[in-house]
Amino acid sequence: MRLPNAEIAFILNVKLTGYLLSVAHPRGRGKSLFFASFGFSPFAPQVLEQALLQHARETEVLRKIETPHGVKYELEGPLRAPNG
């Protein structure tokens, strides 16, 4: 199964720059270091955005989990990164 509505998916810039690519964020710091190790940069958040959106559109859903906040979809697979 593919991610429902993946073609209209989007990521808020604040999620990219203030969390996923922020070394200052207490919970996002580890994610930022992880993404940086593959060449993603807070100075070009659109590169990570496009990689994540492409991943969402091309990767099969591994798990669908019902949570109190809605449905969570887990996808697993390669992510195209700047360093190859």
C-alpha positions in Angstrom: 0.0 0.0 0.0 1.2 3.5 -0.8 0.8 6.5 1.5 -2.7 7.9 1.1 -2.7 11.4 -0.5 1.1 11.4 -0.9 0.7 13.6 -4.0 -0.6 16.4 -1.9 1.7 15.9 1.1 3.8 18.9 2.3 6.2 19.6 5.1 6.1 22.9 7.0 9.4 24.9 6.8 9.4 25.3 10.6 9.3 21.5 10.9 12.4 21.3 8.7 14.4 24.2 10.0 13.2 24.3 13.6 13.2 20.6 14.3 14.6 18.1 11.8 17.7 20.3 10.8 18.1 22.2 14.1 21.1 21.3 16.3 19.5 23.6 18.9 16.3 21.7 19.3 16.4 19.4 22.4 14.6 16.5 20.6 15.5 17.4 17.0 19.3 17.6 17.6 19.9 13.9 17.0 17.9 14.0 13.9 19.8 17.0 12.7 23.1 15.3 13.2 21.8 12.2 11.4 20.6 14.1 8.4 23.8 16.2 8.3 25.9 13.0 8.1 24.2 12.4 4.7 24.8 15.9 3.4 21.5 17.6 4.4 21.9 21.2 5.6 19.8 23.7 7.5 20.9 26.2 4.9 19.1 24.3 2.1 16.0 22.8 3.9 14.2 22.3 0.5 16.7 19.5 -0.3 15.5 17.5 2.7 11.9 18.4 2.0 12.1 17.1 -1.6 13.9 13.9 -0.5 11.2 13.2 2.2 8.3 13.9 -0.2 9.8 11.7 -2.9 10.3 9.0 -0.3 6.7 9.3 0.8 5.4 9.1 -2.8 7.6 6.1 -3.9 7.9 3.9 -0.8 5.4 1.3 0.4 3.8 1.7 3.8 5.3 -0.8 6.2 2.8 -0.3 9.1 -0.4 1.7 9.7 -1.0 2.5 13.4 -4.0 4.1 14.9 -3.1 6.6 17.6 -5.1 9.1 19.7 -3.9 11.8 17.4 -4.8 10.0 14.1 -3.3 7.5 11.8 0.5 7.1 11.8 2.1 5.5 8.7 5.6 4.0 8.9 7.6 3.8 5.7 11.0 2.2 5.5 13.5 2.4 2.7 16.3 4.3 1.1 16.2 8.1 1.1 18.0 9.9 -1.7 20.7 12.1 0.0 23.0 14.8 -1.2 26.1 12.7 -0.6 24.6 9.8 -2.6 
